[in-house]
């Protein structure tokens, strides 16, 4: 990754300053050259090329580690993936494994090609004509993953299932005009439409609902600017991918599948998390009508959100004194694809940190909080996903997902919305759906040997030991194996979990720990044994814990397109390995339950979800007592009353 200030010229070639830094453009090209030098791999496309992260033991020992790349390759005309490893120092291929039934992610470069294939299909043209649509130039087709529904004729293929809309004029919001009941199915290997499903004509809603600036004649007034200024500069430093702020230190990574990744996170020199990232999200829609039953996309595993990251704009996406990082990925054909300003780094005031007023002495002490923000925004078709990692000054790590963009729309007879959706404008329906995310947190609380503890609060029974009926207490249970650690939230007992280091204690004599604050657990409504439910087994628990294995990376499996559900976290935990006082990975499942609102259209205001990792006995008391008292001299009285 390259870094650049908002007002700086283009960055020079990045210097690899940490063994966990992502691949540079030169390293990507070197990996491509090595792979192309192998005759058996000739003619293959590149799905992903990413850093093969060095093993923990070598990192902990401070030993020199090789720079390696792992890549997924695929044939343009048949299914299967070849997984390879390249030793970049030696310039040699060290591993090549063929997976004949795997399918790669649908590539960004294929999006518009899929649209062109569909719009050239005689059956699709005929279906549009039945709906009064004859100008195919105004038809927009979105590529959706096909899932695995045992539909006759789809066996052994790599397919894309599509939905279509009509654009009335240039730049107009086509999602206001769904072409309901027509779904073309495209074979990505033959570049042909194998079938057009036509479920019957529903009139295309033709009223415009626009959000772009050019379609507005007026804007609200009265809002004055809010400027974020740091006259003495920022408090963080960036050396390549190594980011240091206050007592925090971490390495910022990025890849085509997960997007933003954080590594080697420590506070005050004490390790907390070895690696943190969002490793999967599934978006199940609740409608079994027409072709909508297939809307169950795995946006990370089937598309890769990293390659869909936005190039961010100063003063709009990011406000204040901003440091940017470019992201370097690969194209299908092996060139370097650079997303400029893909990652935003900045500081934010975070409100009140702590305060107390002593009413006896009339003395008060107050400190303000601040946080470091590392973020990126990715667009997957109609939806924007804004990923924010916050490092709080008190030692808390927070992840927040802001979902915005445009809801996926269907059409109905005006005033007659289906059971499974809400009419957001006359004839335009948004179906009920969920966004279910999974974070993979390779924990290292004061070292790699950790355990997970479940905490529940209970009320004492009424009786002699609880004569006033007010007794309640917290009970802690160590979860000792992977199957014991498959857990769900329980609001009735205010259940939470913490990761402890049983060999390290605080001044109270209890193990140092970090608590998972998980307020956004969702109940999945897709049946577990359904085709979509089987592929998303990870959603059935809110917490999973596995013994560390560097190859167990994704909770629904490594290769998600047309997957069956095998090879994910359900299989990982079936081994029932010990997870007590050992190297463990915490997987947290959380999300958004989204019965669509009328206000979500034509563009959705951000809705938020996320979680925190909070120190829970990690420190000997409040770690922010050493913050100096200060009064912000730039603050002033508003005098709004005149």
C-alpha positions in Angstrom: 0.0 0.0 0.0 1.1 3.5 -0.7 0.3 6.3 1.7 -0.4 9.9 0.8 -1.5 13.1 2.6 -4.5 14.9 1.1 -2.3 17.6 -0.4 0.7 15.5 -1.3 1.8 14.4 -4.7 1.5 10.8 -5.8 3.2 8.4 -3.4 6.4 6.7 -4.4 6.8 2.9 -4.5 6.0 1.5 -1.0 8.8 0.1 1.1 8.0 -3.2 2.9 8.6 -2.2 6.6 6.8 -5.1 8.3 6.5 -8.9 7.4 2.7 -8.5 7.6 2.5 -5.6 5.2 0.4 -6.4 2.1 2.0 -7.2 -1.2 3.5 -4.3 -3.1 2.8 -3.8 -6.9 6.3 -5.1 -7.6 5.6 -8.3 -5.6 2.2 -8.8 -7.3 3.9 -8.6 -10.7 6.7 -10.9 -9.6 4.2 -13.5 -8.4 2.4 -13.2 -11.8 5.7 -13.7 -13.6 6.6 -16.8 -11.6 3.1 -18.3 -12.2 3.2 -17.5 -15.9 6.6 -19.2 -16.1 4.9 -22.5 -15.3 3.6 -24.2 -18.5 0.9 -26.2 -16.6 -0.6 -22.8 -15.4 -0.7 -21.2 -18.9 -3.9 -19.4 -19.8 -5.3 -19.2 -16.3 -6.9 -16.1 -14.9 -6.1 -14.7 -11.5 -8.8 -14.5 -8.9 -6.7 -13.2 -6.0 -3.0 -12.6 -5.2 -2.3 -11.8 -1.6 0.3 -12.1 1.1 0.7 -15.5 2.6 1.2 -14.4 6.1 4.3 -15.8 7.9 3.8 -18.2 10.8 3.4 -16.8 14.3 6.4 -18.6 15.8 8.8 -16.9 13.4 7.2 -13.5 14.0 7.4 -13.9 17.7 11.0 -14.9 17.5 11.9 -11.8 15.4 13.4 -14.1 12.8 13.7 -13.2 9.2 10.7 -14.5 7.4 10.2 -15.2 3.6 7.9 -13.0 1.6 5.3 -15.4 0.1 2.3 -14.8 -2.1 -0.8 -17.1 -2.3 -2.9 -17.0 -5.4 -6.1 -18.5 -6.7 -6.2 -19.2 -10.4 -9.0 -20.3 -12.6 -9.6 -21.5 -16.2 -11.7 -19.3 -18.4 -13.7 -22.2 -19.9 -14.1 -24.8 -17.1 -14.8 -24.9 -13.4 -12.0 -25.5 -10.9 -9.5 -23.4 -9.0 -5.7 -23.9 -8.7 -4.3 -22.6 -5.4 -0.7 -21.8 -5.5 2.1 -20.4 -3.3 5.0 -18.4 -4.6 8.2 -17.8 -2.7 8.9 -14.2 -3.7 12.5 -14.1 -2.4 13.5 -17.2 -4.4 11.2 -16.4 -7.3 9.8 -19.9 -7.3 6.5 -21.7 -7.2 6.4 -23.8 -4.0 2.9 -25.3 -4.1 0.1 -25.9 -6.6 -3.1 -27.6 -5.6 -5.9 -28.2 -8.1 -9.5 -28.1 -6.7 -11.6 -29.3 -9.6 -15.0 -28.5 -8.2 -14.3 -25.1 -6.7 -15.4 -21.8 -8.4 -13.7 -18.5 -8.0 -15.3 -15.3 -6.9 -17.3 -13.3 -9.5 -14.8 -10.7 -10.7 -15.4 -7.0 -11.0 -14.2 -7.2 -14.6 -17.1 -9.6 -15.3 -19.9 -7.3 -14.1 -20.4 -5.4 -17.3 -19.7 -8.4 -19.5 -22.5 -10.3 -17.8 -24.9 -7.4 -18.4 -23.9 -7.3 -22.1 -24.5 -11.1 -22.4 -27.9 -10.9 -20.9 -29.0 -7.9 -23.0 -28.0 -9.8 -26.2 -30.1 -12.8 -25.3 -33.1 -13.2 -27.6 -35.2 -14.7 -24.8 -34.4 -11.8 -22.5 -35.1 -9.3 -25.2 -38.5 -11.0 -25.8 -39.3 -11.0 -22.1 -38.6 -7.2 -22.0 -40.7 -6.7 -25.0 -43.7 -8.3 -23.2 -43.2 -5.5 -20.7 -43.1 -2.7 -23.3 -39.3 -2.4 -23.1 -37.6 -2.3 -26.5 -34.5 -0.1 -26.0 -32.0 -2.5 -24.5 -29.5 0.3 -24.0 -31.6 1.5 -21.1 -31.8 -1.9 -19.3 -29.4 -2.4 -16.4 -28.6 -6.0 -15.2 -27.0 -6.7 -11.8 -25.0 -10.0 -11.5 -26.0 -12.0 -8.4 -24.4 -15.2 -7.3 -26.5 -18.2 -8.2 -26.2 -20.2 -4.9 -26.8 -23.9 -4.9 -30.5 -24.9 -5.4 -30.2 -28.2 -7.3 -32.0 -26.7 -10.3 -31.9 -29.1 -13.3 -29.5 -28.0 -15.9 -27.3 -26.0 -13.5 -25.1 -28.9 -12.3 -21.4 -28.6 -12.9 -21.5 -25.0 -14.0 -20.3 -21.6 -12.7 -23.4 -19.5 -12.9 -24.6 -16.0 -12.3 -28.3 -15.2 -11.6 -29.4 -11.8 -12.6 -32.0 -9.1 -11.9 -32.9 -6.2 -14.2 -34.1 -2.6 -14.0 -35.0 0.1 -16.5 -33.2 3.5 -16.7 -35.4 6.2 -18.1 -32.6 8.7 -18.9 -28.9 9.3 -18.3 -27.8 9.1 -14.6 -31.4 8.5 -13.5 -32.0 6.1 -10.6 -32.8 2.8 -12.4 -33.6 1.0 -9.1 -36.9 2.9 -9.1 -37.9 0.8 -12.1 -37.5 -2.9 -11.4 -38.3 -5.3 -14.3 -40.1 -7.8 -12.1 -40.3 -11.5 -12.8 -37.5 -11.8 -15.4 -34.2 -13.5 -14.4 -31.5 -14.5 -16.8 -29.1 -17.2 -15.7 -25.6 -16.8 -17.2 -22.9 -19.5 -17.5 -19.7 -17.7 -16.8 -17.6 -20.3 -18.6 -19.4 -20.3 -21.9 -20.5 -16.6 -21.6 -24.0 -17.6 -22.6 -27.5 -17.3 -21.1 -28.6 -20.8 -20.3 -32.1 -19.9 -19.3 -34.5 -16.9 -18.9 -37.0 -17.4 -16.1 -40.2 -15.4 -16.7 -42.6 -15.5 -13.8 -45.2 -13.2 -15.4 -45.7 -9.5 -16.2 -45.8 -6.9 -13.5 -46.0 -3.3 -14.8 -42.6 -1.5 -14.5 -43.1 1.5 -12.1 -42.2 4.6 -14.1 -42.1 7.4 -11.6 -38.6 8.8 -11.0 -37.1 8.8 -7.6 -33.7 10.4 -7.8 -31.0 11.2 -5.3 -28.2 12.7 -7.4 -27.4 16.4 -7.2 -28.2 17.1 -10.8 -31.8 16.1 -10.3 -32.5 18.5 -7.5 -33.6 22.1 -8.0 -33.1 23.2 -4.4 -31.4 22.3 -1.2 -32.1 23.0 2.5 -30.4 26.0 4.0 -29.3 27.1 7.4 -26.6 24.6 8.2 -23.3 26.2 8.9 -19.9 24.4 8.2 -18.4 22.1 10.8 -14.6 22.1 10.4 -12.4 19.5 12.0 -8.9 21.1 12.4 -5.7 19.9 14.1 -3.5 23.0 14.0 -0.5 21.2 15.4 -0.9 18.2 13.1 -2.1 14.6 13.8 -1.0 12.5 16.7 -0.3 9.3 14.7 2.6 8.2 12.6 2.7 5.8 9.7 5.8 3.9 8.6 4.8 1.9 5.6 1.9 -0.2 6.9 2.9 0.2 10.6 0.5 2.7 12.4 1.3 4.1 15.8 -1.1 6.3 17.8 -0.8 7.2 21.5 -0.2 3.7 23.1 -1.6 1.8 20.1 0.5 0.0 17.5 -0.8 -2.1 14.6 -0.2 -3.0 11.0 -2.8 -2.1 8.3 -3.4 -4.7 5.6 -5.7 -5.1 2.7 -6.7 -7.8 0.2 -9.2 -8.4 -2.5 -11.5 -10.7 -0.5 -11.7 -9.2 3.0 -10.7 -5.6 2.2 -9.3 -4.0 5.3 -7.4 -6.2 7.8 -5.6 -5.2 11.0 -2.6 -7.1 12.4 -0.4 -7.2 15.4 -2.6 -4.9 17.5 -1.0 -3.9 20.8 -1.5 -1.3 23.5 1.4 0.0 25.6 3.5 -2.8 24.1 1.1 -5.5 25.2 -0.5 -7.7 22.5 -4.2 -7.9 22.2 -5.2 -9.2 18.8 -2.9 -10.9 16.2 -5.3 -10.4 13.3 -8.7 -8.9 12.9 -11.0 -8.7 9.9 -14.5 -9.1 8.6 -14.3 -12.5 6.9 -17.9 -13.1 5.7 -21.2 -11.5 5.2 -24.4 -13.1 4.0 -27.5 -11.3 3.0 -30.6 -13.5 3.0 -33.8 -12.1 1.6 -37.1 -13.2 3.0 -39.1 -13.6 -0.2 -39.8 -17.0 -1.8 -41.6 -15.3 -4.7 -40.4 -15.5 -8.3 -36.6 -15.6 -8.5 -36.2 -13.8 -5.2 -35.6 -17.0 -3.3 -32.1 -17.0 -4.8 -31.2 -13.7 -3.1 -28.8 -15.1 -0.5 -25.5 -13.5 -1.4 -22.1 -13.9 0.4 -20.7 -10.6 -0.5 -17.2 -11.3 0.8 -16.9 -15.0 -0.3 -18.6 -14.7 -3.6 -17.4 -11.3 -4.8 -14.7 -10.0 -2.6 -15.3 -6.6 -1.1 -11.7 -5.5 -1.3 -11.7 -5.3 -5.0 -15.0 -3.3 -4.7 -13.5 -0.6 -2.4 -14.1 3.0 -3.3 -11.5 5.7 -3.9 -12.3 8.0 -1.1 -12.8 11.8 -1.4 -11.4 14.3 1.0 -14.0 16.4 2.8 -16.9 14.0 1.9 -16.1 10.4 2.7 -13.4 11.6 5.2 -13.5 14.7 7.3 -10.6 16.4 9.0 -6.8 15.8 8.8 -6.7 12.6 6.8 -4.0 10.1 5.9 -4.8 7.9 3.0 -3.5 4.5 1.9 -3.7 3.2 -1.7 -4.6 -0.5 -2.1 -2.8 -2.6 -4.7 -4.6 -5.7 -6.0 -4.5 -7.8 -9.2 -6.8 -7.9 -12.2 -8.0 -11.1 -13.8 -5.3 -10.9 -16.3 -2.4 -10.3 -13.9 -2.0 -6.6 -14.0 -1.8 -4.4 -10.9 -5.0 -2.7 -10.0 -4.5 0.3 -7.7 -7.4 1.8 -5.8 -6.2 5.3 -4.8 -7.1 6.5 -1.3 -8.8 3.2 -0.5 -8.1 3.5 3.2 -8.8 6.5 5.4 -6.9 7.1 8.7 -7.8 10.0 11.0 -8.5 11.0 14.6 -11.9 12.0 16.0 -13.0 13.6 19.2 -15.1 10.9 21.0 -17.0 12.9 23.6 -16.7 12.6 27.3 -14.2 10.0 28.6 -14.5 10.4 32.3 -15.7 13.0 34.8 -16.4 13.4 38.5 -17.6 16.4 40.5 -17.1 16.2 44.3 -20.2 18.0 45.7 -18.4 18.5 49.1 -15.4 20.3 47.7 -16.9 21.6 44.5 -13.9 20.2 42.6 -14.3 18.5 39.2 -12.0 16.6 36.9 -12.9 15.8 33.3 -11.2 14.3 30.4 -12.3 14.0 26.8 -12.0 10.9 24.7 -10.7 10.5 21.3 -10.2 7.6 18.9 -8.2 6.6 15.8 -10.3 5.6 12.8 -9.2 3.3 10.1 -11.8 2.8 7.4 -12.8 1.9 3.9 -16.0 1.9 1.9 -17.0 -0.9 -0.5 -19.8 -1.0 -3.0 -21.4 -4.3 -3.8 -24.0 -3.7 -6.5 -26.7 -1.6 -4.9 -25.3 -1.5 -1.4 -22.4 0.4 0.2 -20.7 -1.1 3.2 -18.6 1.3 5.2 -16.1 -0.5 7.5 -14.8 1.4 10.4 -12.2 0.2 13.0 -11.9 2.4 16.0 -9.0 2.3 18.5 -10.2 4.2 21.6 -7.8 5.9 23.9 -9.0 3.7 26.8 -7.9 0.5 25.2 -11.2 -0.4 23.5 -11.2 -1.8 20.0 -14.5 -1.2 18.1 -15.8 -2.3 14.7 -18.7 -0.5 13.2 -20.4 -1.3 9.9 -22.4 1.5 8.3 -24.8 0.2 5.6 -26.0 2.7 3.0 -26.6 2.8 -0.7 -29.9 1.7 -2.4 -32.1 -1.1 -1.3 -32.7 -4.0 -3.7 -36.0 -3.3 -5.3 -38.8 -5.4 -6.9 -42.1 -4.3 -8.4 -45.7 -4.8 -7.4 -49.2 -3.6 -8.4 -49.3 -0.2 -6.6 -51.0 -0.6 -3.2 -50.6 -4.4 -3.3 -47.2 -5.1 -1.8 -46.4 -8.8 -1.1 -46.3 -10.4 2.3 -42.5 -10.4 2.2 -41.8 -6.7 1.6 -42.8 -3.1 2.0 -43.9 -0.7 -0.7 -41.4 2.2 -0.5 -42.9 4.1 -3.4 -46.0 3.3 -5.5 -45.2 0.0 -7.2 -41.7 -0.3 -5.7 -41.0 -2.9 -3.1 -38.1 -3.5 -0.7 -38.1 -7.1 0.6 -37.3 -7.9 4.2 -33.8 -9.1 4.6 -30.8 -9.4 6.9 -27.1 -8.5 6.7 -25.2 -11.1 8.8 -21.5 -10.5 9.3 -18.7 -12.6 10.8 -15.6 -11.1 12.2 -12.5 -13.4 12.7 -10.5 -12.2 15.7 -7.2 -14.1 16.2 -6.8 -13.2 19.9 -3.5 -12.7 21.7 -4.4 -11.2 25.1 -1.0 -10.6 26.6 0.3 -13.6 24.6 -1.0 -16.4 22.5 -2.2 -18.7 25.3 -5.8 -17.7 25.9 -9.1 -19.1 27.1 -12.8 -18.1 26.6 -15.0 -17.4 29.6 -18.8 -17.0 29.4 -20.5 -14.7 31.9 -24.1 -14.8 32.9 -26.0 -12.8 35.5 -28.6 -14.6 37.6 -31.0 -13.6 40.3 -31.0 -15.4 43.6 -34.1 -17.3 44.6 -36.2 -15.7 47.2 -35.5 -17.2 50.6 -33.3 -16.9 53.7 -30.2 -16.0 51.6 -32.1 -13.3 49.8 -34.5 -11.9 52.3 -35.1 -8.6 50.5 -35.3 -10.1 46.9 -32.5 -7.9 45.6 -29.7 -10.5 45.2 -28.2 -11.0 41.8 -24.7 -12.0 40.7 -22.5 -12.9 37.8 -21.3 -16.4 37.2 -18.3 -17.3 35.0 -17.8 -20.5 33.1 -14.7 -21.5 31.2 -15.6 -23.1 27.8 -13.0 -25.8 27.4 -13.6 -27.2 23.9 -14.7 -26.0 20.5 -18.2 -27.6 20.8 -18.7 -26.1 24.3 -17.8 -22.7 22.9 -20.6 -22.7 20.2 -22.7 -20.1 21.9 -25.7 -17.8 21.3 -26.6 -14.5 23.0 -29.1 -14.6 25.9 -30.5 -11.2 26.8 -32.3 -12.7 29.8 -28.9 -13.3 31.5 -27.0 -10.4 29.9 -24.6 -13.0 28.6 -21.2 -11.9 27.3 -17.9 -13.5 26.7 -14.3 -12.5 27.6 -11.0 -13.8 26.4 -8.6 -14.3 29.3 -4.9 -15.1 29.6 -5.0 -17.5 32.6 -1.3 -17.1 33.1 -1.3 -13.3 33.6 -3.1 -11.5 36.4 -3.9 -7.9 37.2 -3.5 -6.3 40.6 -6.8 -7.8 41.8 -5.4 -11.2 41.2 -7.7 -12.1 38.3 -6.7 -13.1 34.8 -6.1 -10.2 32.4 -9.0 -10.2 29.8 -10.8 -8.5 27.0 -14.6 -8.6 26.9 -16.6 -9.1 23.7 -19.4 -6.5 23.8 -21.9 -7.9 21.4 -25.1 -5.8 21.3 -26.0 -6.6 17.7 -26.6 -10.4 17.6 -29.4 -11.3 15.1 -31.7 -14.2 14.9 -31.4 -15.9 11.5 -34.8 -16.7 9.8 -33.6 -18.8 6.9 -34.3 -22.4 7.8 -31.0 -24.2 8.8 -31.7 -27.1 6.5 -32.7 -25.1 3.5 -30.3 -24.7 0.5 -29.3 -21.3 1.7 -29.2 -22.2 5.4 -26.9 -25.1 4.8 -24.4 -22.8 3.1 -24.5 -20.3 5.9 -24.1 -22.6 8.9 -22.0 -20.0 10.7 -25.1 -17.8 11.4 -26.5 -20.4 13.8 -24.3 -19.2 16.6 -23.2 -15.7 17.7 -19.8 -16.9 19.1 -17.6 -19.6 17.9 -14.1 -20.4 19.2 -11.6 -22.5 17.3 -8.0 -23.7 18.0 -5.8 -21.6 15.8 -5.2 -23.0 12.3 -3.9 -20.5 9.7 -5.8 -22.3 6.9 -9.1 -22.0 8.7 -9.9 -18.5 7.4 -13.5 -18.3 6.3 -16.6 -19.4 8.3 -18.6 -20.5 5.3 -15.7 -22.1 3.4 -12.9 -21.0 1.2 -14.7 -21.2 -2.1 -18.2 -19.9 -1.8 -19.7 -19.8 -5.3 -22.0 -22.8 -5.6 -20.8 -24.1 -2.3 -22.6 -26.8 -0.4 -21.8 -25.6 3.2 -18.8 -28.0 3.7 -15.4 -26.7 4.7 -16.6 -23.9 7.0 -16.7 -23.3 10.8 -19.2 -26.1 11.4 -16.6 -28.5 10.2 -13.8 -26.7 12.1 -15.5 -27.1 15.4 -16.6 -30.7 14.7 -13.0 -31.6 15.6 -13.8 -30.4 19.2 -10.2 -29.4 19.9 -9.3 -27.9 23.3 -9.6 -24.1 23.5 -8.4 -23.6 27.0 -5.1 -21.9 27.6 -4.0 -22.2 24.0 -3.9 -20.2 20.8 -7.5 -19.5 19.9 -9.5 -17.6 17.3 -12.8 -15.9 18.3 -15.4 -15.7 15.6 -18.3 -13.2 16.2 -21.5 -13.2 14.2 -23.6 -10.1 14.3 -25.7 -8.0 11.9 -28.6 -6.0 10.8 -32.2 -7.2 10.7 -33.8 -5.0 8.0 -37.5 -4.7 7.5 -37.3 -2.0 4.9 -38.5 1.5 5.7 -40.1 4.0 3.3 -37.3 6.3 4.3 -34.7 3.8 3.0 -35.5 4.9 -0.6 -34.3 6.2 -3.0 -31.0 6.1 -1.1 -30.7 4.6 2.4 -29.4 6.7 5.3 -26.7 4.8 7.2 -27.8 2.0 9.5 -25.1 0.8 11.9 -24.1 -2.4 13.6 -20.9 -3.7 15.1 -19.2 -4.8 18.3 -16.4 -3.9 20.8 -13.5 -5.6 22.4 -13.2 -3.9 25.8 -10.5 -4.3 28.4 -12.0 -6.3 31.4 -9.2 -6.6 33.9 -6.5 -6.1 31.3 -5.3 -2.9 33.2 -4.7 -2.1 36.8 -7.5 0.4 36.9 -8.5 3.2 34.5 -5.7 3.3 31.9 -6.5 7.0 31.1 -5.7 8.6 34.5 -2.5 9.9 32.9 -4.3 12.1 30.3 -3.4 15.7 31.0 -6.2 18.2 31.9 -7.0 20.5 29.0 -9.5 23.1 27.9 -10.1 23.3 24.1 -9.3 26.9 23.3 -11.0 26.7 19.9 -14.4 26.2 21.6 -16.6 29.2 21.9 -20.1 30.3 23.0 -22.6 29.9 20.1 -24.7 32.9 21.0 -27.6 31.2 19.1 -30.1 33.3 21.1 -28.7 36.5 19.6 
